[in-house]
């Protein structure tokens, strides 16, 4: 964040917010990545936006993430992603995810589920 300057693009791919209370992979290390960490990331994105740095991040399509980025400075786009791994075979397949930017983008998205 310290090196980013106006006109740069920063992409964040954080551990996604869990889709359910039984989802247990939320981190890449032992300390986890909790809701407070998601909020800190949002604050980082807001600071970069203030500095005119372009920001893009991906995350799960959850109430928490939608609420954190519910601001005119952010654009939330829903996309469909294929998931082949899930302990429940019924939940494999396409799921919605979010692409969040601080600029307008035109996504060509397959709207079919």
C-alpha positions, -999 to +999 in steps of 0.1 A: +000+000+000+028+024+008+043+022-028+010+025-046+005+058-064-022+075-083-030+055-115-016+022-102-039-009-100-039-030-069-056-064-069-065-082-036-074-119-034-080-123+003-093-154+020-129-153+011-156-147+038-172-180+047-204-188+028-218-207+058-212-213+095-197-247+086-172-233+061-139-235+078-112-224+053-109-187+059-071-182+061-038-191+047-021-191+081-029-200+117-041-166+128-071-167+104-088-139+085-119-129+104-146-103+098-124-077+114-097-084+089-122-081+061-131-047+075-095-037+076-091-047+040-121-025+031-105+004+050-072-002+030-093-001-002-109+031+009-076+047+016-062+036-018-093+051-034-087+084-016-052+083-031-066+077-066-052+042-068-073+017-088-085-012-067-100-045-076-107-074-053-126-107-053-145-122-025-175-144-017-210-132-023-221-128+013-241-103+033-209-092+052-189-084+020-219-066+004-224-045+035-187-036+038-185-023+003-219-007+001-206+027-007-208+049-038-170+047-041-172+009-048-187-010-077-199-045-068-202-070-097-216-105-093-199-132-113-203-170-115-174-193-106-171-231-110-164-250-079-154-287-081-145-292-045-171-293-017-177-319+010-214-317-001-216-329-037-249-310-041-230-277-036-205-283-064-208-263-095-214-226-101-215-202-072-217-165-072-187-144-063-181-107-062-156-085-080-153-052-063-137-022-078-134+015-072-139+022-109-165+012-135-158-019-155-178-037-181-179-074-173-192-099-198-208-124-175-227-155-182-259-149-163-269-185-162-265-205-131 
